[in-house]
């Protein structure tokens, strides 16, 4: 139903629609980007360096000329970065948020750990080309629903099918931690309902883990839900807990410590308030949107802006996610830029959307930095990737040269043509759409 609706939406767009670009061809020849400012993230910046990649993998990063037989890209005046990673998103699981039929991330069942984001991912989404046009080439896609929502996946933003686009799955099981505090009011029945909802959710969560553990030890019958939790129970995958408020975070840490589970917190607005607890248990935080309002009346205006800097000062591992709807994933670099303006260093801000999420998600063996042996998933820009004035000129995913055409560029060209026909002088397009 969702795929049919998506196709109808694309057709209804008429002349203004942007066809989803054809996936890139596999890399056939070595490519060398020469003379660029290279930002490896895992090491110092190279002012005028050369990066060579072949068969989808980085061969070398350093100085010197291009090797013989390589396709040479002139990088003079350009910057090369690892492909940016959105550490938490529903991109590819939703198209029109106002339409329930297109929201595949929202599961109905309260306990559904066997739901897999990679299997629901929609490669034909028009939001994907728009996202990668601003340098976001990898997305940690997460289902959400009841208290136990399903299994996440890291997806590459180019490919024919969801299988082609899956870099690694599953990565972890998502839990939405219930609100621990009861909001006081004039109606005692409302307070009772809040308590009942909280207690029911916690009871369901504990029962699910008890049942999964019983299945693992052979004391319960086979169940696909519990089988899907094997990686979490064995400590190979993290429990990914959505928690903003301090009491939620404390309860989640206690739950994970009692059951000896790896834990990652997503949201983390109050995480700096329990930084010592998080550091003691080595719990990393994927910080949700930096660009949001304070949660409480008495909080300073920049409370959300400074969360990464306060976590960094306390020695807590963290990454930054865009935190908005799938339509705004292209804004990920500016979330990190805001965090830089409010306390992070430039290196910390860049790492928070590249190497840090790769390490937290356990995929830093392949992505997140520019180094020999890693995937050639990278971008070429005409300036600082955290600056709004910069443009992504080229993008490669595992060495494949990605078409950077998207709906917004097609609409831009459409309306330039309108004014050309009216005799007005159109401004030249400054962004290349094809590497």
DONU-388411 format. One line per 2 residues: number of its first residue (from 1); their letters; for each residue x, y negated, z negated of C-alpha. Coordinates in steps of 0.1 Angstrom, whole numbers, plus 5000, padded with zeros to 4 digits. Last residue first. Layout:
// DONU-388411
NUM	A	X,Y,Z; ...
//
This chain:
// DONU-388411
435	XX	5301,4859,5105; 5267,4849,5118
433	XX	5246,4822,5102; 5272,4795,5102
431	XX	5262,4765,5081; 5266,4729,5093
429	XX	5235,4726,5115; 5238,4693,5134
427	XX	5214,4665,5125; 5186,4661,5150
425	XX	5184,4629,5170; 5147,4621,5174
423	XX	5132,4625,5209; 5100,4642,5198
421	XX	5112,4674,5212; 5143,4671,5191
419	XX	5121,4665,5162; 5103,4698,5165
417	XX	5136,4716,5173; 5150,4705,5140
415	XX	5118,4718,5125; 5124,4753,5138
413	XX	5161,4753,5130; 5154,4747,5094
411	XX	5126,4773,5094; 5151,4799,5108
409	XX	5177,4788,5082; 5151,4793,5054
407	XX	5140,4827,5066; 5175,4841,5067
405	XX	5205,4846,5090; 5237,4855,5072
403	XX	5244,4886,5093; 5268,4908,5072
401	XX	5302,4918,5084; 5307,4953,5070
399	XX	5338,4957,5050; 5321,4974,5020
397	XX	5297,4944,5021; 5312,4914,5038
395	XX	5300,4878,5038; 5310,4848,5059
393	XX	5304,4811,5058; 5289,4807,5023
391	XX	5283,4770,5018; 5295,4746,4992
389	XX	5275,4714,4982; 5258,4733,4953
387	XX	5291,4739,4936; 5297,4772,4919
385	XX	5312,4787,4951; 5339,4761,4951
383	XX	5344,4751,4988; 5340,4762,5024
381	XX	5331,4798,5014; 5342,4833,5023
379	XX	5324,4862,5006; 5334,4896,4993
377	XX	5325,4933,4991; 5356,4950,5004
375	XX	5352,4978,4978; 5381,4982,4954
373	XX	5413,5000,4963; 5436,4969,4963
371	XX	5421,4941,4943; 5395,4914,4946
369	XX	5372,4916,4916; 5336,4926,4907
367	XX	5333,4958,4926; 5344,4994,4928
365	XX	5361,5005,4896; 5342,4977,4879
363	XX	5310,4997,4882; 5303,5004,4845
361	XX	5274,4981,4841; 5292,4959,4815
359	XX	5324,4960,4836; 5306,4949,4868
357	XX	5286,4923,4849; 5319,4908,4837
355	XX	5338,4910,4870; 5315,4889,4891
353	XX	5288,4866,4876; 5304,4860,4842
351	XX	5339,4860,4858; 5331,4828,4877
349	XX	5319,4810,4845; 5349,4823,4825
347	XX	5374,4811,4851; 5358,4777,4852
345	XX	5359,4774,4814; 5327,4777,4795
343	XX	5314,4749,4774; 5283,4732,4786
341	XX	5293,4723,4822; 5306,4758,4827
339	XX	5272,4772,4815; 5256,4750,4841
337	XX	5279,4763,4868; 5271,4799,4858
335	XX	5233,4792,4863; 5243,4774,4895
333	XX	5260,4805,4910; 5228,4825,4904
331	XX	5205,4801,4924; 5201,4825,4953
329	XX	5181,4847,4930; 5152,4822,4932
327	XX	5125,4842,4950; 5132,4873,4929
325	XX	5118,4853,4899; 5141,4838,4873
323	XX	5167,4853,4850; 5197,4843,4872
321	XX	5219,4867,4852; 5251,4857,4833
319	XX	5275,4882,4818; 5287,4887,4782
317	XX	5313,4903,4759; 5312,4888,4724
315	XX	5344,4871,4712; 5327,4845,4691
313	XX	5339,4816,4713; 5327,4835,4744
311	XX	5293,4840,4728; 5290,4803,4720
309	XX	5300,4794,4755; 5275,4818,4770
307	XX	5246,4805,4748; 5254,4768,4755
305	XX	5228,4761,4782; 5201,4778,4763
303	XX	5205,4756,4732; 5210,4725,4754
301	XX	5179,4705,4742; 5187,4713,4705
299	XX	5164,4737,4688; 5138,4724,4664
297	XX	5108,4730,4686; 5118,4766,4693
295	XX	5124,4784,4726; 5146,4757,4741
293	XX	5138,4752,4778; 5154,4771,4807
291	XX	5184,4768,4831; 5207,4793,4815
289	XX	5185,4822,4827; 5191,4854,4809
287	XX	5224,4863,4793; 5235,4898,4798
285	XX	5249,4906,4763; 5276,4931,4754
283	XX	5273,4953,4722; 5307,4962,4708
281	XX	5292,4973,4675; 5312,4948,4654
279	XX	5310,4922,4682; 5272,4924,4682
277	XX	5269,4921,4645; 5294,4892,4644
275	XX	5275,4874,4672; 5242,4875,4653
273	XX	5232,4839,4657; 5250,4838,4691
271	XX	5225,4864,4704; 5195,4842,4698
269	XX	5188,4835,4735; 5200,4871,4743
267	XX	5180,4879,4773; 5194,4913,4781
265	XX	5212,4933,4754; 5233,4963,4763
263	XX	5236,4993,4740; 5255,5026,4740
261	XX	5236,5051,4718; 5246,5067,4686
259	XX	5210,5073,4674; 5214,5052,4642
257	XX	5236,5027,4659; 5212,5022,4688
255	XX	5182,5016,4665; 5202,4993,4643
253	XX	5213,4973,4673; 5177,4971,4686
251	XX	5164,4959,4653; 5190,4932,4650
249	XX	5183,4920,4686; 5146,4919,4680
247	XX	5150,4900,4647; 5172,4874,4664
245	XX	5148,4867,4693; 5156,4873,4729
243	XX	5155,4911,4735; 5152,4932,4766
241	XX	5172,4964,4759; 5193,4982,4784
239	XX	5202,5016,4768; 5236,5023,4783
237	XX	5247,5053,4804; 5272,5080,4796
235	XX	5264,5081,4759; 5249,5116,4760
233	XX	5214,5104,4751; 5216,5077,4777
231	XX	5227,5101,4805; 5200,5126,4795
229	XX	5172,5101,4796; 5159,5113,4830
227	XX	5154,5148,4816; 5132,5133,4789
225	XX	5107,5120,4815; 5110,5150,4837
223	XX	5097,5172,4808; 5110,5207,4801
221	XX	5096,5222,4769; 5110,5213,4735
219	XX	5136,5227,4711; 5163,5232,4738
217	XX	5187,5206,4723; 5180,5182,4752
215	XX	5143,5186,4749; 5144,5178,4712
213	XX	5165,5148,4719; 5139,5136,4745
211	XX	5111,5142,4721; 5128,5122,4693
209	XX	5136,5095,4718; 5100,5092,4729
207	XX	5087,5094,4693; 5110,5065,4683
205	XX	5097,5044,4712; 5061,5052,4707
203	XX	5063,5043,4670; 5081,5011,4678
201	XX	5054,5002,4703; 5026,5011,4679
199	XX	5041,4991,4651; 5044,4960,4672
197	XX	5009,4962,4686; 4995,4969,4652
195	XX	5013,4940,4637; 5001,4917,4664
193	XX	4966,4929,4661; 4966,4923,4623
191	XX	4978,4888,4628; 4950,4881,4653
189	XX	4925,4896,4628; 4938,4872,4601
187	XX	4925,4843,4622; 4938,4809,4610
185	XX	4973,4815,4623; 5007,4831,4616
183	XX	5027,4845,4644; 5040,4879,4634
181	XX	5077,4885,4640; 5091,4917,4655
179	XX	5081,4912,4691; 5085,4945,4709
177	XX	5118,4955,4725; 5114,4960,4763
175	XX	5135,4991,4770; 5153,4998,4803
173	XX	5172,5030,4809; 5207,5029,4824
171	XX	5228,5029,4856; 5208,5053,4877
169	XX	5220,5048,4903; 5251,5034,4919
167	XX	5258,5016,4951; 5223,5021,4965
165	XX	5218,5002,4998; 5220,5032,5021
163	XX	5195,5051,4999; 5172,5020,4999
161	XX	5172,5021,5037; 5188,5004,5066
159	XX	5215,4985,5047; 5225,4952,5032
157	XX	5220,4937,4997; 5240,4963,4978
155	XX	5220,4978,4950; 5229,4985,4914
153	XX	5202,5007,4898; 5179,5006,4867
151	XX	5160,5035,4852; 5125,5031,4837
149	XX	5103,5010,4815; 5103,5023,4779
147	XX	5082,4997,4760; 5057,4992,4787
145	XX	5065,4978,4821; 5098,4967,4836
143	XX	5119,4981,4863; 5155,4968,4867
141	XX	5176,4960,4898; 5212,4951,4892
139	XX	5218,4932,4924; 5249,4929,4946
137	XX	5257,4906,4975; 5249,4872,4959
135	XX	5269,4848,4980; 5243,4821,4988
133	XX	5232,4837,5020; 5229,4870,5000
131	XX	5197,4857,4983; 5180,4844,5014
129	XX	5187,4877,5032; 5171,4897,5003
127	XX	5140,4876,4998; 5126,4887,5032
125	XX	5121,4922,5017; 5128,4949,5042
123	XX	5151,4970,5019; 5122,4976,4994
121	XX	5136,4992,4962; 5111,5018,4947
119	XX	5136,5047,4948; 5165,5025,4935
117	XX	5143,5013,4906; 5137,5048,4893
115	XX	5108,5056,4870; 5118,5086,4848
113	XX	5118,5065,4817; 5080,5059,4818
111	XX	5066,5054,4783; 5041,5025,4782
109	XX	5026,5035,4816; 5016,5006,4838
107	XX	5049,4999,4855; 5057,4964,4866
105	XX	5087,4966,4890; 5067,4975,4920
103	XX	5050,4941,4921; 5037,4938,4956
101	XX	5002,4952,4949; 4999,4928,4919
99	XX	4999,4898,4942; 5009,4865,4925
97	XX	5045,4877,4924; 5047,4879,4962
95	XX	5076,4901,4972; 5085,4924,4943
93	XX	5108,4953,4937; 5134,4942,4961
91	XX	5147,4916,4937; 5135,4925,4902
89	XX	5167,4911,4886; 5194,4916,4860
87	XX	5232,4914,4865; 5231,4893,4897
85	XX	5265,4902,4911; 5285,4878,4933
83	XX	5306,4892,4961; 5342,4888,4952
81	XX	5356,4854,4962; 5375,4840,4992
79	XX	5379,4802,4996; 5384,4782,5029
77	XX	5407,4754,5038; 5427,4777,5061
75	XX	5411,4811,5061; 5416,4819,5098
73	XX	5402,4854,5102; 5425,4879,5119
71	XX	5413,4912,5133; 5440,4936,5124
69	XX	5463,4954,5148; 5495,4943,5133
67	XX	5494,4932,5097; 5483,4897,5088
65	XX	5510,4874,5076; 5522,4870,5040
63	XX	5509,4865,5005; 5488,4887,4983
61	XX	5458,4909,4983; 5461,4944,4998
59	XX	5441,4973,5013; 5406,4963,5001
57	XX	5382,4991,5010; 5353,4992,5036
55	XX	5373,5012,5062; 5400,4985,5062
53	XX	5406,4954,5041; 5434,4928,5041
51	XX	5435,4897,5019; 5461,4870,5027
49	XX	5469,4841,5004; 5474,4804,5003
47	XX	5466,4791,4968; 5464,4826,4952
45	XX	5442,4823,4921; 5455,4843,4891
43	XX	5443,4878,4883; 5411,4898,4877
41	XX	5390,4871,4892; 5407,4877,4927
39	XX	5400,4841,4938; 5418,4837,4971
37	XX	5425,4803,4986; 5427,4811,5022
35	XX	5457,4813,5045; 5448,4846,5062
33	XX	5417,4867,5061; 5428,4901,5075
31	XX	5403,4926,5089; 5412,4962,5098
29	XX	5391,4977,5125; 5359,4998,5126
27	XX	5339,4984,5097; 5304,4999,5096
25	XX	5278,4978,5116; 5257,4953,5097
23	XX	5220,4957,5090; 5197,4940,5114
21	XX	5185,4907,5101; 5150,4905,5084
19	XX	5129,4887,5109; 5123,4851,5098
17	XX	5087,4840,5101; 5078,4805,5112
15	XX	5065,4817,5146; 5038,4838,5130
13	XX	5039,4841,5092; 5010,4865,5094
11	XX	5032,4893,5108; 5055,4891,5077
9	XX	5026,4891,5053; 5010,4921,5071
7	XX	5043,4940,5068; 5044,4933,5031
5	XX	5009,4945,5026; 5017,4977,5044
3	XX	5047,4982,5023; 5028,4976,4991
1	X	5000,5000,5000
//
